[in-house]
Amino acid sequence: MTTNISECINVILVNERELPITTLAEEMRSLVQRWHYKRRTETDKCKTKLMPSAEALLAEQYQLSLRMRFDPACESIYMVFDGDKNGVVDLQARTCRCRQFQLDQLSCAHAMIAIWHMRGYVYDFCSYYYLSKRWKATYANVVYPLLHQADWVVPIEIRENKLFPLDIRPITGRHRKQRIPSVGETVQCHKCSRCRQSGHQRKTFQNLILLHPNQASTLMEIPSVKPSHTF
C-alpha cells in the first residue's frame, strides 16, 4: 500500500513518462477510463447493503464478537470483555476503547455485541460512504474517449496563446526513474543467479564455482607447479 496516490500513478506510468506531454495526458486519461469501467462493472454486481470489502470486515468482526461477553452500564454504554484489553462502547457517541469504531467508522467486535443486545441494526452504525449505493455513485460518471488531435475544436484564443519554456536551471546528472521508498517499505534486492549472493550479477561474477563439494578437497591437494620455459 502506498502512502501517496502520486507514487502509485508514477509506478504505473513509469514508461509513459518519457513520452511528450500530450501523449502522457492521453495515457493518463485512458488509464482512468479503464479504472472507472472496471469499478463500475464491479458495482453493478454488488447486491449487498455495503460494499464487499466492508461486508467482509463486518463478518470478521461478528465472528470475534461471538467469544465476548458484555456488561451494560446504561442503554448506550457497555463494558465488553474480550479476554485482553476489553472495550468500553458508547453507541450514542459511536466510540470504543479500541478506537476501531471511530477510526474506521465501522462497527468493531465490541460495538457489534452491544448493538446485538440493544436489538439495533448494525448497518445504522456504519459510515454512509460504505453503502453500496454510495460506491455506485462514485463511478457513475463516464470517462469518455478523446478524439484524434486532428478533430479537436480548439478556440482561437487558445491557439493564439504562445507558451514559452520555463526559465529554470535543469538538474545535473541522470534523472531518477524509481521513487524513493517510504518508511517501512522493503526494497527488493536482486541476487546473482549463480551464487545466490547480492551485490553483483551473473555477468560480473568473478569467483570460482565448485560443481561438487568434493572438488574443494581436490583443488586443495593440487600442488602448485612452476611453468618451465624451453628456449
N, C-alpha and C positions, 0 to 999 in steps of 0.2 A: 504494500500500500504506500503510495507516495504522499508526501506532506504538502505538495503543491500541484495543482492541476496543470500548470505550465510544464512541469517536469514530465508528466505523462504524455502531453502533446509532443514535446521535444523528442521523446524516445520513439514515438510512432512515426514522426516526420523527420527522422534523422537523415534520410537520403534526400528527401524533397527540399530540405533547407538550402541545398546548393543550387536550386532552380531560380529563375527570375521571380520577382515579387508577384507578378500577375499569375504565373503558373503555381506558385506556392499558395496563393489565396484560393485558387480553384481547387487544389488538392485538399485544403482545409475544409472548404465548403462541401466537397464530395465526401469527406470523412464524416462530417456532421450529418449529412443526408443519410448515409448508411447507418449511423448510430440511431438516428431517430426512427428509421424504418424498422430496425431490429427491435428497439424498445417498444414501438407501437404494436408490433406483432405479438410481443410477449404480453402486453397489457390486454390485448383482445382475448387472450386465452385465460386470463385471470377471472375466476368465478367466486373468489372468497371475499370476505369483508375487508381484509387488509391485504397488502401486497405480500407475495410469497415469502420474502425474507423475514418480514415481521411475524407472519403466521408461524414460521419455523421457530423463531425466538420465543413466542408465547407457548408453543408446545413444549419447548425445552424447560421453560420456567414452570410450567404446570407439573411436569414430572418431578422437579425438585420440590415443589410445594407439597407433594403427597407425603413426604417424610418429615414434615414440620408440624408443630403444634403451636397454638396461639393462646393468648390471654387478653381478652378485651378490657380496655380501660373505660371507654365510652362508645358511642355509636360510630365514631370515625377514627379512633386511636386504638391501635392494637400492639401488643408485645408478642412478637413471633420468635419462637425458639427453633433454631436450625442446627444446634449442636456445636456451633462455633462462636461467631461473634454476635449472633442473634440480630434482630432488627426491630425498630420501632417505626410503625407505619401510621401515617396521618393521611387518610383518604381524602379529607376535605382540602388539605393543602397539597396533596399529591407528592408527598415526600416520604423517604425511607432512610434509615440509618446507613444502609449500604450505598446510598446515593445513586443507585442504578435507576430508580424510579424517576427521579427528577432530571437526571442527565440524559437518559435515552428517551424520556417521555413515553415509556412503555412499561407495562406492569411487570415488576420483578416477582420472584417467587414469594417474598414476604407479603407484597401487596395482593398477590393473587389469592392467597388463602384468606386474607382479610375480606376481599371482595366476595369470595365464595360464602363466608359466614354471614355477611350482611345481605346476601342474595342479590348482589348487584350484577351489572352487565360489564364484563371485562373490557369490551370494546369502548365503553364510555370513558375509560381511564387511559386511553391511548391518544397519542397526538393526531391531529387532523391530517398531518402530512403522511401518515402511514396508511390511510384509507386508499383502497384500490381506485376509487373514483378520482382522487387527487393525483394518483400515479398516472392514470389515463389522461388526465387533463394536462400533465406536464409535457407529454409527447403528442398532444392533439394537433398542434400546428405542423404543417408540411414544409419541409425544406425543398423548394423547387429547384430543378436543374437550371443551369445557366446556359444561355445560347452561345453560339460561336461569336468570337470577338468581332467578326465582320458584320454581324447582325445587331450589334449593340446600338442603342439610341442614346448618344451622348449629347447633353446640352451644349450650346455654343459657348457659354461662359466657362464650362469645364474644359472644353477643347482649347480655348484661347489662354487658359491659365498655364503658365510656364513654371515648372518645378526645377529647381537647381539642387545639386547635391549638397549635403550638409558640410559645413566648414568645420570639420573635426579632424583631429590627427589620428590616423589609423594606428592600432596597436601592433607593435612589432612582434615577430615570431609567428609560429603556426597557430591557427585558430583552434580552440578547443571544440571537439565534436562530442565528447562524452561529458555528461553532467557530473558535478561533484556529489558524491554520496552524502546523504543526510545522516544525522546522528542515529545510531542503532542499526543502520543497514550494513550488510555484509558484502564485501567486494569479492567477486568471483576471481579466483586465482587460477591461471592456466598452468598446467603441468606438462612436462616433457613426456611424449608418448613412448619413449624408450626406457628411461629410468624412473619415471613417475615422480620426479622431483620438480620443484618450482624454481624459477629464476632464469630459465633458458628454454630453448625449443629443440626439436629433434635435429634441425639442420645445423644448429650451433653447438650440439653436444660433442664434447671432445674426449671424454673419459672412455676407458675400455669397459665393454660389457661382456661378462662371462656367460657363455651359453649353458654351462652346467656348474654346480657348486664344486665338483671335483677338480675343475680346471684351476681353481685358486691354488691348491697344493701342487699341481703340476707345474704351474708357472713359477712357483717359489723354488722348485728343485732344478730348474734350468740354469746351468752355470753361465756366467757372463763370459763370452769368448771374444777376444780382441780380433778385429779383422786383420788378416795378413795381406800384405801388399806384395805383389810379384812384379819385379821390374825386368 
